[in-house]
Amino acid sequence: MSEPTTADPSTSGSSPAPTDSATIPPPPTPPPAPAPAPRKRSTVRSLLRLWPYARPVRWFLAASTLSALVASLAGLLIPLVLKQIVDGPVAHHDAGALVRPAVVLLVLGLAEALLFGLRRWLVARPLSRVERSMRAELYNRLQRLPVSFHDRWPSGQLLSRATSDMFTLRLFLAFPLVFLIVNSMVFLVGIAIMFALDWQLAVIAVVPAGPLIVLCSYFERRYSTAARRAQDQNGDLATIVEESVLGIRILKAFGRHRTMAHRFRDQARELRGTELHKARLLADLWAVIVGLPELALACTLAVGVVQVAHGSSSAGTLVAFLSTALALRWPVESLGWLLAYSNEAATAADRFFEVLDAPLADVDDAPAPASSTGTGTAAPPAAAARDGIRFQGVRFRYPDAPADTPDLLCGVDLHIRPGETMALVGGTGSGKTTMTALLPRLYDSTAGRITLDGTDITTLSRPRLRELVSMAFEEPTLFSASVRENVLMGAPDADEEALQRALDTAQAQFVRALPQGSDTQVGEQGLSLSGGQRQRLALAAAVVGRPEFLVLDDPLSALDVHTEALVEKALRRVLADTTALVVAHRPSTVLLADRVALLSGGRIEAVGTHHELLESSPAYRELMSGELMSGEPAAAERSRV
């Protein structure tokens, strides 16, 4: 039972590789998604991959299935009791003999109702645990996947996998899976009873089985493709909603809320069209599933009446046969819905495992040993002599970059001495931010090597490496948590003294004026704070653990001149005790560094002090000419002393 389906949806609306360029408002219309390449998939094989998650609750599922099966089989006994009533008390006009079969019918009805209630009670709590564990594993996997994975996947696609797809899978395990088994068994037992009652009528009744099997196979192939398309479109819709909420200030500032509303409406209309297509497929299937058995039932009724009229069969047998056939209507009619939901569950499982199957980093991600200090300070590699940071022949290109484009970094060689602060400058899009992201291995270099005090970073586990290297990004990200939690994300074991020292270094004294001080919740994305306040908290998170190696990506870009001067003064004390790489766009940030490296054409073109490069490098002079020309370097240098 294999059928074509769509390929990895993550390319739909995928975000480009990060560059040094500034964030721009979303375009009026999204770029068209590449056409997915079809691939073959087995519904059964996709659903079988859920077994490791269902195994811990297998006995609950088995008990639930058994309860539903016994309840359904009890329902099949009712036609046999009716046969005894018609051929006995009714045929002989003996009203007193109706008491016992009436009690039996009542008991069977109560047993059926109680067993179905027991079935639902048995699986409700266990399957909620299964959903929780699957969602937790998906979330943990997302945290461990490399940044390059998140660059390619829209957040709405991942969100829909963690919410609606998990609900679909839980509902499948609770109901369709159970009744695929139960209804199949009930159908077989019911057919056996019908053959036992009258084999000629039974043959007429099962004639539609052949066309139904062919139709269900055709339906399953088409519905599977439509279900996958709908789930992917639902993820795209979630992406639009998330972008609109997070970017509401930009949308309002540029007056683009109507554009996003049109974009949302178009995506919603596309999803609606796919859902209607699914509904039409299901309606066509149900029309045949209901129509063919009803036609067969009419034929059996006509033949049965003739048999009773000729005395070759009893009225009770005909009543029991027809009652059994009517009891089998639900197992037959539910076949379309069960197949449809099974296909939706299979595509949900495929989407779930697409994330879990994505390759992790090639280095052990086990938790690193706890720091020996109480402030979260990471010690340098013990066996290596202090050598600072070295880039040796480092090349890099983004995984999704076109094959005919050159590498972004084309053999970078750079040595940052122990305790030295190196400013990295270059034109927009030259790869400065990318180069800093290679140090903590947010991306892995394509070629070459990077060492910290002589130790190749690829030999360190990522948790250990990220203890040694601390970062502050140009675009600060804060979480819906307290100021304390956001800052201590850089060193979870740091004490109150380290927290306050980091806040003072970042000139984040505004925290003390907040309603609950450092315990104040900053809100989603920290939007309750100004851009400069968010950047100062991000800088505090970078320096709170007094890291051995520090990477700062233009950390002062959102600060006013007065605050910038105060932060620079405090930051120099921090930089005096660490080896740092600082991406600089402004001369004031350049003057924090001992030396400057100019990145151009994917290579380090020149290295030296600010004054040396002004004298020897035309490219550097041109880069700095907008801010520092004759006389200003000296004035800036005097302000530094």
Secondary structure in CASP SS format (residue, H / E / C, confidence):
PFRMAT SS
TARGET T0000
AUTHOR 0000-0000-0000
METHOD secondary structure of the structure
MODEL  1
M C 1.00
S E 1.00
E E 1.00
P E 1.00
T E 1.00
T C 1.00
A C 1.00
D C 1.00
P H 1.00
S H 1.00
T H 1.00
S C 1.00
G C 1.00
S C 1.00
S C 1.00
P C 1.00
A C 1.00
P C 1.00
T C 1.00
D C 1.00
S C 1.00
A C 1.00
T C 1.00
I C 1.00
P C 1.00
P C 1.00
P C 1.00
P C 1.00
T C 1.00
P C 1.00
P C 1.00
P C 1.00
A C 1.00
P C 1.00
A C 1.00
P C 1.00
A C 1.00
P C 1.00
R E 1.00
K E 1.00
R E 1.00
S E 1.00
T H 1.00
V H 1.00
R H 1.00
S H 1.00
L H 1.00
L H 1.00
R C 1.00
L C 1.00
W H 1.00
P H 1.00
Y H 1.00
A H 1.00
R H 1.00
P H 1.00
V H 1.00
R H 1.00
W H 1.00
F H 1.00
L H 1.00
A H 1.00
A H 1.00
S H 1.00
T H 1.00
L H 1.00
S H 1.00
A H 1.00
L H 1.00
V H 1.00
A H 1.00
S H 1.00
L H 1.00
A H 1.00
G H 1.00
L H 1.00
L H 1.00
I H 1.00
P H 1.00
L H 1.00
V H 1.00
L H 1.00
K H 1.00
Q H 1.00
I H 1.00
V H 1.00
D H 1.00
G H 1.00
P H 1.00
V H 1.00
A H 1.00
H H 1.00
H C 1.00
D C 1.00
A H 1.00
G H 1.00
A H 1.00
L H 1.00
V H 1.00
R H 1.00
P H 1.00
A H 1.00
V H 1.00
V H 1.00
L H 1.00
L H 1.00
V H 1.00
L H 1.00
G H 1.00
L H 1.00
A H 1.00
E H 1.00
A H 1.00
L H 1.00
L H 1.00
F H 1.00
G H 1.00
L H 1.00
R H 1.00
R H 1.00
W H 1.00
L H 1.00
V H 1.00
A H 1.00
R H 1.00
P H 1.00
L H 1.00
S H 1.00
R H 1.00
V H 1.00
E H 1.00
R H 1.00
S H 1.00
M H 1.00
R H 1.00
A H 1.00
E H 1.00
L H 1.00
Y H 1.00
N H 1.00
R H 1.00
L H 1.00
Q H 1.00
R H 1.00
L C 1.00
P C 1.00
V H 1.00
S H 1.00
F H 1.00
H H 1.00
D H 1.00
R H 1.00
W C 1.00
P C 1.00
S H 1.00
G H 1.00
Q H 1.00
L H 1.00
L H 1.00
S H 1.00
R H 1.00
A H 1.00
T C 1.00
S H 1.00
D H 1.00
M H 1.00
F H 1.00
T H 1.00
L H 1.00
R H 1.00
L H 1.00
F H 1.00
L H 1.00
A H 1.00
F C 1.00
P H 1.00
L H 1.00
V H 1.00
F H 1.00
L H 1.00
I H 1.00
V H 1.00
N H 1.00
S H 1.00
M H 1.00
V H 1.00
F H 1.00
L H 1.00
V H 1.00
G H 1.00
I H 1.00
A H 1.00
I H 1.00
M H 1.00
F H 1.00
A H 1.00
L H 1.00
D C 1.00
W H 1.00
Q H 1.00
L H 1.00
A H 1.00
V H 1.00
I H 1.00
A H 1.00
V H 1.00
V C 1.00
P C 1.00
A H 1.00
G H 1.00
P H 1.00
L H 1.00
I H 1.00
V H 1.00
L H 1.00
C H 1.00
S H 1.00
Y H 1.00
F H 1.00
E H 1.00
R H 1.00
R H 1.00
Y H 1.00
S H 1.00
T H 1.00
A H 1.00
A H 1.00
R H 1.00
R H 1.00
A H 1.00
Q H 1.00
D H 1.00
Q H 1.00
N H 1.00
G H 1.00
D H 1.00
L H 1.00
A H 1.00
T H 1.00
I H 1.00
V H 1.00
E H 1.00
E H 1.00
S H 1.00
V H 1.00
L H 1.00
G C 1.00
I H 1.00
R H 1.00
I H 1.00
L H 1.00
K H 1.00
A H 1.00
F C 1.00
G C 1.00
R C 1.00
H H 1.00
R H 1.00
T H 1.00
M H 1.00
A H 1.00
H H 1.00
R H 1.00
F H 1.00
R H 1.00
D H 1.00
Q H 1.00
A H 1.00
R H 1.00
E H 1.00
L H 1.00
R H 1.00
G H 1.00
T H 1.00
E H 1.00
L H 1.00
H H 1.00
K H 1.00
A H 1.00
R H 1.00
L H 1.00
L H 1.00
A H 1.00
D H 1.00
L H 1.00
W H 1.00
A H 1.00
V H 1.00
I H 1.00
V H 1.00
G H 1.00
L H 1.00
P H 1.00
E H 1.00
L H 1.00
A H 1.00
L H 1.00
A H 1.00
C H 1.00
T H 1.00
L H 1.00
A H 1.00
V H 1.00
G H 1.00
V H 1.00
V H 1.00
Q H 1.00
V H 1.00
A H 1.00
H C 1.00
G C 1.00
S C 1.00
S C 1.00
S C 1.00
A H 1.00
G H 1.00
T H 1.00
L H 1.00
V H 1.00
A H 1.00
F H 1.00
L H 1.00
S H 1.00
T H 1.00
A H 1.00
L H 1.00
A H 1.00
L C 1.00
R H 1.00
W H 1.00
P H 1.00
V H 1.00
E H 1.00
S H 1.00
L H 1.00
G H 1.00
W H 1.00
L H 1.00
L H 1.00
A H 1.00
Y H 1.00
S H 1.00
N H 1.00
E H 1.00
A H 1.00
A H 1.00
T H 1.00
A H 1.00
A H 1.00
D H 1.00
R H 1.00
F H 1.00
F H 1.00
E H 1.00
V H 1.00
L H 1.00
D C 1.00
A C 1.00
P C 1.00
L C 1.00
A C 1.00
D C 1.00
V C 1.00
D C 1.00
D C 1.00
A C 1.00
P C 1.00
A C 1.00
P C 1.00
A C 1.00
S C 1.00
S C 1.00
T C 1.00
G C 1.00
T C 1.00
G C 1.00
T C 1.00
A C 1.00
A C 1.00
P C 1.00
P C 1.00
A C 1.00
A C 1.00
A C 1.00
A C 1.00
R C 1.00
D C 1.00
G C 1.00
I E 1.00
R E 1.00
F E 1.00
Q E 1.00
G E 1.00
V E 1.00
R E 1.00
F E 1.00
R C 1.00
Y C 1.00
P C 1.00
D C 1.00
A C 1.00
P C 1.00
A C 1.00
D C 1.00
T C 1.00
P C 1.00
D C 1.00
L C 1.00
L E 1.00
C E 1.00
G E 1.00
V E 1.00
D E 1.00
L E 1.00
H E 1.00
I E 1.00
R C 1.00
P C 1.00
G C 1.00
E C 1.00
T E 1.00
M E 1.00
A E 1.00
L E 1.00
V E 1.00
G E 1.00
G C 1.00
T C 1.00
G C 1.00
S C 1.00
G C 1.00
K H 1.00
T H 1.00
T H 1.00
M H 1.00
T H 1.00
A H 1.00
L H 1.00
L C 1.00
P C 1.00
R C 1.00
L C 1.00
Y C 1.00
D C 1.00
S C 1.00
T C 1.00
A E 1.00
G E 1.00
R E 1.00
I E 1.00
T E 1.00
L E 1.00
D C 1.00
G C 1.00
T E 1.00
D E 1.00
I H 1.00
T H 1.00
T H 1.00
L C 1.00
S C 1.00
R H 1.00
P H 1.00
R H 1.00
L H 1.00
R H 1.00
E H 1.00
L H 1.00
V E 1.00
S E 1.00
M E 1.00
A E 1.00
F C 1.00
E C 1.00
E C 1.00
P C 1.00
T C 1.00
L C 1.00
F C 1.00
S C 1.00
A C 1.00
S E 1.00
V H 1.00
R H 1.00
E H 1.00
N H 1.00
V H 1.00
L H 1.00
M H 1.00
G H 1.00
A C 1.00
P C 1.00
D C 1.00
A C 1.00
D C 1.00
E H 1.00
E H 1.00
A H 1.00
L H 1.00
Q H 1.00
R H 1.00
A H 1.00
L H 1.00
D H 1.00
T H 1.00
A C 1.00
Q C 1.00
A C 1.00
Q H 1.00
F H 1.00
V H 1.00
R H 1.00
A H 1.00
L C 1.00
P C 1.00
Q C 1.00
G H 1.00
S H 1.00
D H 1.00
T C 1.00
Q E 1.00
V C 1.00
G C 1.00
E H 1.00
Q H 1.00
G H 1.00
L C 1.00
S C 1.00
L C 1.00
S C 1.00
G H 1.00
G H 1.00
Q H 1.00
R H 1.00
Q H 1.00
R H 1.00
L H 1.00
A H 1.00
L H 1.00
A H 1.00
A H 1.00
A H 1.00
V H 1.00
V C 1.00
G C 1.00
R C 1.00
P C 1.00
E C 1.00
F E 1.00
L E 1.00
V E 1.00
L E 1.00
D E 1.00
D C 1.00
P C 1.00
L C 1.00
S C 1.00
A C 1.00
L C 1.00
D C 1.00
V H 1.00
H H 1.00
T H 1.00
E H 1.00
A H 1.00
L H 1.00
V H 1.00
E H 1.00
K H 1.00
A H 1.00
L H 1.00
R H 1.00
R H 1.00
V H 1.00
L H 1.00
A C 1.00
D C 1.00
T C 1.00
T E 1.00
A E 1.00
L E 1.00
V E 1.00
V E 1.00
A C 1.00
H C 1.00
R C 1.00
P H 1.00
S H 1.00
T H 1.00
V H 1.00
L C 1.00
L C 1.00
A C 1.00
D C 1.00
R E 1.00
V E 1.00
A E 1.00
L E 1.00
L E 1.00
S E 1.00
G C 1.00
G C 1.00
R E 1.00
I E 1.00
E E 1.00
A E 1.00
V E 1.00
G E 1.00
T C 1.00
H H 1.00
H H 1.00
E H 1.00
L H 1.00
L H 1.00
E H 1.00
S H 1.00
S C 1.00
P H 1.00
A H 1.00
Y H 1.00
R H 1.00
E H 1.00
L H 1.00
M H 1.00
S C 1.00
G C 1.00
E C 1.00
L C 1.00
M C 1.00
S C 1.00
G C 1.00
E H 1.00
P H 1.00
A H 1.00
A H 1.00
A H 1.00
E H 1.00
R H 1.00
S H 1.00
R H 1.00
V C 1.00
END
